[in-house]
Amino acid sequence: MESELDRKTNMTTENTPWWKTAVIYQIYPRSFKDTSGNGIGDIPGIIEKIPYLADTLGIDAIWISPFYPSPMKDYGYDVSDYREIHPLFGKMGDFDRLLAELHSRSIKLIIDLVPNHSSDQHAWFKESRSSRDNPKRDWYVWEDPKADGSPPNNWLSVFGGPAWELDSTTGQYYLHSFLKEQPDLNWRNPQVKEAMFNVVRYWLEKGVDGFRIDVAHFIMKDPDLRDNPLKGSTAPDIHRSLGEYDSQIHLYDKGHLDNHLVYRELRTLLDQYSQPWERVAIGEIHIFDWQEWATYYGEDLDELHLPYNFSLLAVDWDPKQVQRAVDQQESILPRGAWPTYVLGNHDESRLASRLGPENTRLAAMLLLTLRGTPTIYYGEEIGMTDGQIPPDRELDPAGLRQPGWNQGRDICRTPMQWANLPFAGFSPPGTANTWLPINSRYPEINVENQLADERSLLGLYRALLRTRKARTELQLGEYQALADQPPDCFCFIREHKNTRTLISLNFSHEPRTLQSDLLKNGSILLSSHQDREGPVRRTLELRPLEGCIVVL
C-alpha cells in the first residue's frame, strides 16, 4: 500500500501541487504602488498593477509582506491586530477585491504570518502586562529578575542589547527576540497556539493560498531558559553581520525541537483547507546547519512545504561556490522534498548592488532554471539598486539601534520604479514625499523604459518566465550538474520524461567554450543576451557573462 510519503514523492505532472511549478513574486506593500498620495504603497496599488504581474511578467503567486494594523516600530512586523488591515494600506474590502482579482487571473496569494511576537500594542499584550494574575499573563514569556535585578539570562535581541525588558508595573522581565516593542508570544501555552491557529483559519476561510511564516524557527525556545554559550567574537553566523547578536552561539533562544510539533499541527490544519486546491506553508528559517534546516520539511514531509533556502545569499558569486551550494541543497533534501531559491528580499542588499549590474542577467537565468520554487523580490526584474538614504531619512530600527554595523535595510525597500515621472510613477502627482527616498537612478532604471526594449533586463525576465512555463523540465525536471565544465562556468541539465535541457552559465569576463556530444542535436532556446538561438552542433561558444538554455 502506498504510504503518504510515497504519494507525495511520486506525484505526476497532472497532480503536482501548484507551489512546485510556481514562480513567487514578493511585494513589500509600502513600496509597490501608492494610490492615495500619502507616499506609502497600498493594496489598491497592488490591484492596479495586477496586469503587470499577470500579463507583463506572468508570475504565478505573490507574497505580500505584512499589511496588518501596526505601530510600525518594525514596519509591519509588530502586529497589533492579526485580523485587520492597516488603514495606511486600505480596507478589508480592498483585500477581498485583491484576492478575487488575483484568483480571476490564476495568481495565488501568500500572506505573511508573524507568529513569534506581536506588537506591545496588541490587546493580548496589554492584558498580559496589566498584572501578574491576568488570564493572559502566560500568553507571553515573563520571568523574575535575578537576585541582583539583572535579566533572567544572557539572551540577546537580534536588533542589539538584551532580549529582556523590565516591566516596572509588575516587576518582571518579558522576552523580546527583536525590539522591546515586539514581545515574544509563549507558544508553550496551548491557548496561544489555538489563538494563532484561529488567525490562520480566518485567512484560509477568506481564501488565501498560503503563508510565509516570519522567523519560523524562533517560536519555541529552551523551556529552562539556559544561557547561550559565548563565541568570543562577533563573526556572523549567517551571510551578514547582526552586530552584537553574533557574539553568542544561539543554542537556546530559538530552534528548540518542539518547533516541529507545532509545524506538524499547522500542516494538519492547512491540509484540512487544501481542497479544492492546496495551501502552502513557507518558512523563513535562517539556519546554515543544513542538516538541521532540512528537518523543517518533517520526517514524513508533514511540516513546512518550503523552508526558505538562503544559501545563494551566503556564497561568493563564483561558479564553484554556487554549484557547491546547489549540490549541497540537492544532497541534503529529504526524499520527495522540494527546494526553493531566492536571490533577494526585504532584508538584503539589492541583487544588482550585491553582485554588480553586469551579473543580473546571469543571476536571473540561474534563479529561474534551477530545480525548485523561485521567489523574485519586487524590482529585481528591472535591476533596481540599493537606495541612497540620508541619515535624517533612515527609518529601519535594525540600523538605528546599532550604528556602525551597517544593519539598515531601508536601502532595499525604496519605492518601485515604474516610469521616468515624478516619484518614479510610484506616487500620484501632488504627493508631498514618499516614505523612503526614490532611488536617484529611476530615470534610467524603470519599468516603462525597459518595456520599450525587448533586450532589457525586464525583457529577459519575461522571456525566462515564458520559457519556464512552456517547458515541464524547467518546472519539474531533475537536476544534474555537468561533469566536465569549462573553467568559470556552471552547467547543469534539467530532465523530465526524456526531455532534457542544458543550462550553461559563464561567470567569466572572458569567452568560454563547452564541447560535448550532448550538444550534437542541441539548439539554443534562449541566451541571456537575447540575441541568438538555433543549433550548436557539439560546441557552445559562451560570451563573457552569458548564459544559454539549450534544448538537447
Buried (B, 14 or more C-beta within 10 A) or exposed (E): EEEEBEEBBEBEEEEBBBBBBBBBBBBBBBBBBBBBEBBBBBBBBBBBBBEBBBEBBBBBBBBBBBBBBBBBBBBBBBBBBBEBBBEBBBBEEBBBBBBEBBBEEEBBBBBBBBBBBBBBBBEBBBBBBEEEEBEBBBBBBBBEBEEEEEBBBBBBBBBBBBBBBBBEEBEBBBBBBBBBBBBBBBBBBEEBBEBBBEBBEEBBEBBBBBBBBBBBBBBBBBEEBBBBEEEEEBEBBEBBBBBBBBBBEBEBBBBBEBBBBBBBBBBEBBEEBBEEBBBBBBBBBBBBEBEEBBBBBBEBBBBBBBBBBBBBBBBEBEBBBBBBBBBEBBEBBBEBBBBBBBBBBBBBBBBBBBBEEEBBBBBBBBBBBBBBBBBBBBBBBBBBBBBBBEEEBBBBBBBBBBEEBEBBBBBBBBBBBBBBBBBBBBBBEEBEEBBBBBBEBBEEBBBBBBBEEEEBBBBBBBBBBEBBBEBBBBBBBEBBBBEEBBEBBBBBBBBBEEBBBBBBBBBBEEEBEBEBEBBEEBBBBBBBBBEEBEEBEBEBBBBBBBBBBBBB
